[in-house]
Amino acid sequence: MRLALLLIAAFWCLPVSSQSLKIMGSDEGFLPFYYGNSLNKGILVEVMDEFTLQTGIAADFHPTPRKRQAWALEAELANAVFASPRWMPLPDRIHTVGPVLTWRDRVFAQPGRQPDSFDDLQGSICLRKWFVYSDRLERRIGTELVRYNGYNAEQMLDMFLHKRCDYIVMNDMEFRFLALLVDVDPDRYSTELIDAEWPVYLGILKTETALIEAAEAFFANHIIDVESMLPNLPPPDRHGSMQLNK
């Protein structure tokens, strides 16, 4: 009996560092927040490296297609994900920490074009193939706007910088990150029009109480300074024909 009690006590006294955060990430990349062949680069990767240094808890990103993320949680291949509440897999079983940052899809325009509203958008626009945008933008496509599709962010930016389109819609930090890589001033193209905006949380399975407590304590005192981190991020891996050369 005493041995059993000692084993139970030893189990409950295990340090939190004996566990780890296994964070799913879309293998399509999430520039500039996490990217690379094994999702080993990016703002959130560096933030979670700092989390590990402060807490002793390992935090690793695992490439996981979005359609398989709920399955990965159920199969215990992962226990965490960065996402908005709308796209959180298994939302009833997830505890959300944060928000840790805000995602903004901004309209960027060629110099000389500064639209005050979506009703001012006329001409051509570069968008991501298969992505769904806001209703107010979709209403302009096919009537006031000619749509050109890119398969990824690099291709979209290349089309835009070569003036194949008058506008582009991208996450504002993604645009700024890629613009810095090709030595372009992103402020020349920025507008005040936001197509979509939502908070991003770190979702952790509710069964991982120790990890939740550690993450809550960390993000309560940690502000992600995206602007200061952007210039020091490594370039993305090259997979397509698009080359970002200065």
N, C-alpha and C positions, 0 to 999 in steps of 0.2 A: 504494500500500500504506500509506504513512504517513498519507494522508488518511483512509483507511478506519479506521485505528487511532485517529486523532484523533476521528472521528465516534463510534466506540464509546465512547471515554473520555468524551466530552461527554455521551453518553446516560446513562452510569452515574453521572456527577457531577451530574445534574439535581437541584435541591433538592427535598426531599419536598413543599414547598408547591406544586409544580407539579401535584400530584395533589389529589384531594378525596374526602371521604367522602360518598357519596350514600346516605342512610339511608332505607330504606322504612318507612312507618308506615301502619297501617290507617286508612283514611279514616273509619272509625266513631269515631275518637277514642280516646284512651288517658288520660283524665283521672286526675290532673292532670299526667301525665308529658309528653304532647304532645297538642295539640288545636288547634282553629282551622281556618278554611277551607283554609289551605295548611299546616297543622301548623307554625305559626310561634309558638306559645305553649307554655309548660309547663316543668316542671323539667328534663327531659332536653334541651329546646331551649336553655335557659339554660346547662346544663352544657356542651353542645357548643359554644356561643358562647365559653365560657371556654377550651375546648380550642383553638378557632381562634385566640384571642388569644395563647395560650401557644406554639402550634406553628406558626402561619401557615398551617395547613391548613384549607381551607374545609370545612364540614360542614353539609349541608342535608338537611332531611326532605322526602320525596316521598310524597304520598298514594298508597297502593298497597293494594288489597284483599288480604286474607290469601291467598285462593285463587290470586292471580296473582304472589305474591312469588317463588316458585321460578322462574317464567317470566321475571320482571324481572331476576333475577340472571343467568340464562342468556343473556338478550338484552343484558346489560351496560347496562341502564338504571339499575341500582343495584349497590352493592357492599357494603352493610352493612344490619343490622337489629338492633333491640333485641328479644330474645325469650328465653324459657326453652329449655333444651336439648330439651325435649319437643316444642316447637312451632317449632324452628329450621328454616327452609327449606334444602334441599340440605345437610344436616348433614355429609356426608362432604367437602364442599368449603368448609366454613366453619371459621374459627379463632375461638374464643370468648375474649373479654377480660372478666375480672371473676370473680365477679359484681359488678355495679355497684350493685345494690339488691335488696331482697327484696319480692316481691309477696305480700300477705296478704289473703285474702277472710275478713272477720270478720263474725260475727253481731252485729247491733245490736238492742237491745230497747227497748220502751217503758219509761219510768220505772216502777219498782215491780216489774218483771220482770227478775230476774237469774239466768238458768239456769246451773247448774253443769255440765251436760252436754247433749248433743243429745237424750238421752232425756227431758229436762225441757221440750223445746219442744212446746207445745200452743197451739192457737188458729189464727192466720192468719199468713202470711208473704209478703212482697213479694220477688219474684225477677225476673231478667231473662228476657224471652221468648226461647226457643230455647237458653238457656244450659244446660249440664249441670253439676250440682253433685255433691258427694261422695256416695258410696253411703249413708253414715250419715244424711245429710240427706234424700236422695231416699226413703229408707225411711219417713221420717216424713210425707212429703207424701201426701195422700189418705187417711191414717188418722188421724194426730194433728194434721196441719197442713192448712189450706185455703190453696191457692196463688193469689196474685194476680200477674199478669204486668205488667211495665212494658216499654216498648220501648227505653228508655234510662235512664241513671242519674238524670237530673233528674226524670223521671216517677216512677220508683221512690221517690225521696226525697220527692216531693210527696205521694204516697199514704201513705207512712209517717208523715210529720209531721202529716198530717190524720187520723191514727189509723185508717186503713182496714185496717191490719194490725198485728199485735203485734210482728213481727220483720222484719228486712231483712238480706240478705247482700250486702255490697259490699266492694270493696277498701277497706282502712281509710283510706288517704290520700285516696281519691276521696270517701268519705263526709265526712271532715274538711274537705276543700276546699269541697265544696258546702254543708256546714253553715255554714261561715264566711260564705259569700256571702249566706245568708238570715238571718244574725245569730242562729244557734242554737248553743248550747254542745254540741259533739259528745260531750263526756265524760259527759253525762247519759244517753246511749244505749249507750255502749260496754260490751261484755262480754269475757270472756276466751276465748270460743269462736272458734276459727279453723277455717273450713271447708276451706280450701286454702292452701298456702304453697309458693312455689317461688322460686329465684333467677332474676334477669334478667341476661343477658349482652349485651354488644355483640358481635354476630357479624359478622366481616369475611371476605370471600373470601380464601382462602389465597394466592392469587396477588398480593394487595396487601401484600407484605412490609413496605414502608416505612410504610404506614398502620398495619399491625398493631404495628410497633415503637413508633410514636409513641403509639398508643392505650394500649399496655401501660405505657409510661413515665408517661403522664398519669394513668391510673386507679390506678397503684401509689401515687400521692401525693395523690389527690383523693378526699375523702369527701363524698358527697352528703348534705347536711343538709336532709332533706325538711321537717322541722318548721319550721325557720326560714324556708324559702322559701315555704311555703303562704300566709301572710297577704299576701304581696306579688304573688301571681300575678294576672294579669288574668282577668276572667270569660270563660266560654266564649261562642262565637258562638251566637246564638239561631236555631234552625232549626224547632223544634217549637212546639206550643201552650203548652208549659210555660214560665213566666216566673219566674225567680228574683229576686223583689223583696224587699228588706228591709222 
